[in-house]
Amino acid sequence: MEATEIRKLAALEDTHWWYRERRALLARSLRRLAAAGARPGRALDVGAAGGGNTRVLRAHGWRPLALEYSADGAGVARERGLDVIRADARHLPVGSASLGLVVAFDILEHFDEDHLAAAEIRRTLRPGGTALIAVPCDMALWSAHDVAVGHVRRYDRESLRAVVEKAGLVVDELWSWNVLLRPVAAWRRRTSTGSDLGDLHPLVNLGLRTVVTAERYLPVRSLPGVSLMLRAHRPT
């Protein structure tokens, strides 16, 4: 992702409906892990950008390290008081079997060799450790936005499951997100000329946030969405 996009993301992520709900998704996943008996330990936020998700991990008791390739993103994360390192997701500078949790939201789609990044996630997880992964879905939604933010592909369920399982992880759950707004996204992408990141009127932002929040209470996770979410673990 270009430096300008990283800075834009960092400025928007505290208030933008998409980033706020994605952090809420992460928080719910962490609560479910805790309810299942997982004790917070070392965690890695791969592609942390400005560290929005890293802060969620810290708030839930994890000891997170933010990993960001770009100097701008790493700089923002440091400014926010987070532990951060710069590295490539295909070569994680973390010991094998040393982490209880790896979060990789919107990372795999940036690499031709997505299998290498998935394999690194598996290597760094301890047996029984959890991976939380998010990717954009459906090449039918491919647009100038994907080009602007450096995507190589968008996934379907089969291709995402395949790359994760090939890495040696066991998929526990795979679901769609941003389902209700998919028609809006499809229309927007047909006319877009660049990244969708940008300031929104507060009422528009509130309206979109209300719609995407409603998905928490509706049986739509099996329907086509704009993103795919996956939870997996390294087998013991």
Solvent accessible surface area in square Angstrom, and as a share of the most:
residue,aa,sasa,rsa
1,M,87,0.39
2,E,115,0.52
3,A,49,0.38
4,T,94,0.55
5,E,15,0.07
6,I,7,0.04
7,R,107,0.39
8,K,72,0.30
9,L,15,0.07
10,A,9,0.07
11,A,84,0.65
12,L,13,0.07
13,E,8,0.04
14,D,68,0.35
15,T,80,0.46
16,H,17,0.08
17,W,25,0.09
18,W,45,0.16
19,Y,11,0.04
20,R,85,0.31
21,E,5,0.02
22,R,26,0.09
23,R,42,0.15
24,A,24,0.19
25,L,15,0.08
26,L,1,0.00
27,A,15,0.11
28,R,42,0.15
29,S,11,0.07
30,L,4,0.02
31,R,127,0.46
32,R,132,0.48
33,L,17,0.08
34,A,59,0.46
35,A,94,0.73
36,A,90,0.70
37,G,58,0.56
38,A,34,0.27
39,R,203,0.74
40,P,61,0.38
41,G,15,0.14
42,R,102,0.37
43,A,1,0.01
44,L,1,0.00
45,D,2,0.01
46,V,4,0.02
47,G,26,0.25
48,A,9,0.07
49,A,10,0.08
50,G,0,0.00
51,G,0,0.00
52,G,3,0.03
53,N,12,0.06
54,T,1,0.00
55,R,72,0.26
56,V,20,0.11
57,L,0,0.00
58,R,115,0.42
59,A,85,0.66
60,H,61,0.27
61,G,49,0.47
62,W,16,0.06
63,R,152,0.55
64,P,18,0.11
65,L,40,0.20
66,A,0,0.00
67,L,3,0.01
68,E,12,0.05
69,Y,150,0.57
70,S,20,0.13
71,A,59,0.45
72,D,41,0.21
73,G,0,0.00
74,A,0,0.00
75,G,19,0.18
76,V,8,0.05
77,A,0,0.00
78,R,126,0.46
79,E,128,0.57
80,R,63,0.23
81,G,55,0.53
82,L,11,0.06
83,D,103,0.53
84,V,17,0.10
85,I,51,0.26
86,R,130,0.48
87,A,19,0.14
88,D,28,0.15
89,A,8,0.06
90,R,64,0.24
91,H,124,0.56
92,L,8,0.04
93,P,83,0.52
94,V,13,0.08
95,G,44,0.43
96,S,71,0.46
97,A,44,0.34
98,S,34,0.22
99,L,2,0.01
100,G,8,0.08
101,L,0,0.00
102,V,0,0.00
103,V,0,0.00
104,A,1,0.00
105,F,10,0.04
106,D,28,0.15
107,I,19,0.10
108,L,1,0.00
109,E,0,0.00
110,H,44,0.20
111,F,29,0.12
112,D,106,0.55
113,E,60,0.27
114,D,17,0.09
115,H,74,0.33
116,L,71,0.35
117,A,1,0.01
118,A,0,0.00
119,A,43,0.34
120,E,25,0.11
121,I,4,0.02
122,R,78,0.28
123,R,72,0.26
124,T,0,0.00
125,L,0,0.00
126,R,99,0.36
127,P,66,0.41
128,G,33,0.31
129,G,1,0.01
130,T,15,0.09
131,A,0,0.00
132,L,5,0.02
133,I,1,0.01
134,A,2,0.01
135,V,0,0.00
136,P,7,0.05
137,C,8,0.05
138,D,42,0.22
139,M,104,0.47
140,A,85,0.66
141,L,6,0.03
142,W,87,0.30
143,S,13,0.09
144,A,34,0.26
145,H,23,0.10
146,D,0,0.00
147,V,102,0.59
148,A,33,0.25
149,V,6,0.03
150,G,35,0.34
151,H,25,0.11
152,V,61,0.35
153,R,53,0.19
154,R,11,0.04
155,Y,3,0.01
156,D,74,0.39
157,R,73,0.27
158,E,125,0.56
159,S,46,0.30
160,L,0,0.00
161,R,96,0.35
162,A,58,0.45
163,V,14,0.08
164,V,0,0.00
165,E,82,0.37
166,K,154,0.65
167,A,17,0.13
168,G,32,0.30
169,L,5,0.02
170,V,65,0.37
171,V,20,0.12
172,D,60,0.31
173,E,45,0.20
174,L,22,0.11
175,W,14,0.05
176,S,4,0.02
177,W,7,0.02
178,N,5,0.03
179,V,13,0.08
180,L,63,0.32
181,L,13,0.06
182,R,48,0.17
183,P,93,0.59
184,V,77,0.44
185,A,16,0.13
186,A,25,0.19
187,W,146,0.51
188,R,95,0.35
189,R,32,0.12
190,R,177,0.65
191,T,85,0.49
192,S,14,0.09
193,T,134,0.78
194,G,22,0.22
195,S,23,0.15
196,D,46,0.24
197,L,24,0.12
198,G,24,0.23
199,D,129,0.67
200,L,71,0.35
201,H,110,0.49
202,P,100,0.63
203,L,128,0.63
204,V,75,0.43
205,N,26,0.13
206,L,100,0.50
207,G,35,0.34
208,L,36,0.18
209,R,83,0.30
210,T,84,0.49
211,V,54,0.31
212,V,0,0.00
213,T,31,0.18
214,A,37,0.29
215,E,15,0.07
216,R,97,0.36
217,Y,164,0.62
218,L,80,0.40
219,P,127,0.80
220,V,14,0.08
221,R,93,0.34
222,S,89,0.58
223,L,89,0.44
224,P,89,0.56
225,G,0,0.00
226,V,8,0.05
227,S,5,0.03
228,L,4,0.02
229,M,6,0.03
230,L,2,0.01
231,R,69,0.25
232,A,0,0.00
233,H,53,0.24
234,R,38,0.14
235,P,53,0.33
236,T,146,0.85
